[in-house]
């Protein structure tokens, strides 16, 4: 069975350290994807594609810098994607989604820790499911290496990026 992400009721967000002692949060507003389930309803496949130009950290100048060749290089690499390779555990409870994350032309395996958040029919008769997933990646593993040393010690932008997804799925006819 096929399910699409309801992107108007879902979010893909990230958090990264700024100046060692603070965090900056952001999200992507344009993305799409699909999930496949077997006859029992267990998740068996997931794919998602994010439009880099949709990055939103609530600061236009920072968003422009993140789209530049210093970071994502959105002109040369307009999307990033995730494709599952295995899904293990109880997909109605806690489970792991392992797959290939591609950012800026580099693909690396990543495991998302996921948890089902519920299922049911919406007021219009559509079958829906929800889950949240998270992972921590090192941005340098994907070629996002720009940084600036700080006078107080450390660097301006942390290497670890926390990724969080809170999603709703809608079953397709």
C-alpha positions in Angstrom: 0.0 0.0 0.0 1.2 3.5 -0.7 1.0 6.5 1.6 2.1 10.1 0.8 3.4 12.6 3.3 0.9 15.3 4.2 3.5 18.1 4.1 1.0 20.7 5.4 0.8 18.8 8.7 4.4 17.6 8.8 7.8 19.1 9.4 11.4 18.3 8.6 13.6 20.3 11.0 17.2 20.6 12.1 19.2 22.0 15.0 22.9 23.0 15.0 25.2 24.6 17.5 26.0 28.3 16.9 29.0 29.9 18.6 29.5 26.8 20.8 26.9 27.9 23.4 23.7 28.3 21.5 21.5 26.4 19.0 20.0 27.6 15.7 16.8 25.8 14.5 15.5 25.6 11.0 13.3 23.6 8.7 12.5 23.0 5.1 9.1 24.1 3.7 9.1 22.3 0.4 9.5 18.5 0.3 7.7 15.4 -0.8 7.9 11.7 -0.4 6.1 8.4 0.0 5.9 5.4 2.3 5.1 1.8 1.4 3.5 -0.7 3.8 2.8 -4.4 3.5 -0.6 -6.0 3.8 -0.3 -6.0 7.6 0.4 -2.3 7.7 4.1 -2.5 8.6 6.3 0.1 6.9 8.5 -1.5 4.4 9.9 1.5 2.4 10.3 5.3 2.6 11.6 7.9 0.3 11.7 11.7 0.7 13.1 14.6 -1.3 13.7 18.1 0.1 14.1 21.3 -1.9 17.2 23.1 -0.6 15.8 26.5 -1.6 13.0 26.1 0.9 15.4 26.3 4.0 14.0 28.6 6.7 15.9 29.6 9.8 13.9 32.8 10.2 16.8 34.9 9.1 17.0 35.7 5.3 20.8 36.5 5.3 21.6 33.2 7.1 19.3 31.3 4.7 21.1 32.8 1.7 24.4 31.8 3.1 23.2 28.2 3.7 22.1 28.0 0.1 25.5 29.3 -1.2 28.5 27.1 -2.2 29.8 27.5 1.4 27.1 25.1 2.5 24.4 23.3 0.5 25.3 24.9 -2.9 21.6 24.9 -3.9 22.4 26.0 -7.5 24.4 22.9 -8.2 22.6 20.6 -5.8 18.9 21.8 -5.5 17.7 18.7 -3.6 18.7 16.3 -0.8 17.1 13.0 -0.5 16.6 9.9 1.8 15.8 6.4 0.6 15.3 3.6 3.1 17.2 0.4 2.8 15.9 -1.4 5.8 13.1 -0.8 8.4 13.4 -2.9 11.6 11.3 -3.1 14.8 7.6 -2.6 15.4 6.4 0.1 13.0 3.4 0.5 15.2 5.7 1.3 18.1 9.5 2.1 18.1 11.5 1.2 15.1 14.6 2.1 13.0 14.7 3.4 9.5 18.1 2.9 7.9 18.8 4.3 4.5 20.9 6.5 2.2 20.9 10.2 2.8 22.2 12.3 -0.1 23.3 15.9 0.4 25.4 18.0 -1.9 26.3 15.0 -4.1 27.4 12.8 -1.3 25.5 9.8 -0.1 26.0 8.2 3.3 24.0 5.6 5.4 22.0 7.1 8.2 19.7 5.5 10.8 16.6 7.3 12.0 15.2 6.3 15.3 11.4 6.4 14.8 8.2 6.1 16.8 4.6 5.7 15.6 2.4 8.5 17.0 -1.0 7.1 16.0 -3.4 6.3 13.2 -7.0 6.8 12.2 -9.5 8.3 9.8 -9.7 12.1 9.3 -13.1 13.9 9.1 -13.1 13.4 5.3 -12.6 9.6 5.4 -8.9 9.5 4.6 -6.8 7.0 6.5 -3.8 8.6 8.2 -0.8 7.6 10.2 1.8 9.6 12.1 5.3 9.1 13.2 8.4 11.0 14.3 12.0 10.2 13.5 15.3 11.7 14.5 19.0 11.3 13.7 22.3 13.1 14.3 24.7 13.5 11.4 28.0 15.2 11.0 27.6 17.9 8.3 31.3 17.5 7.2 30.5 14.0 6.1 28.3 15.5 3.4 30.8 18.2 2.2 29.3 21.1 4.3 32.7 22.2 5.7 32.6 26.0 5.9 33.3 27.4 9.3 35.0 30.3 11.1 37.2 30.2 14.2 36.0 32.2 17.2 38.1 34.5 19.3 36.7 32.9 22.5 37.7 29.4 21.1 35.7 26.9 19.1 34.0 27.6 15.8 31.0 29.5 14.6 28.9 26.5 13.3 28.8 23.1 15.0 29.6 19.9 13.1 26.7 17.8 14.5 23.3 18.4 13.1 20.2 17.0 14.8 17.5 16.1 12.3 13.9 15.7 13.4 10.8 14.8 11.4 7.2 14.9 12.6 5.0 13.5 9.9 1.5 12.5 8.9 0.9 10.0 6.1 -2.2 9.8 4.0 -3.1 6.4 2.4 -3.5 6.5 -1.3 -6.5 5.0 -3.1 
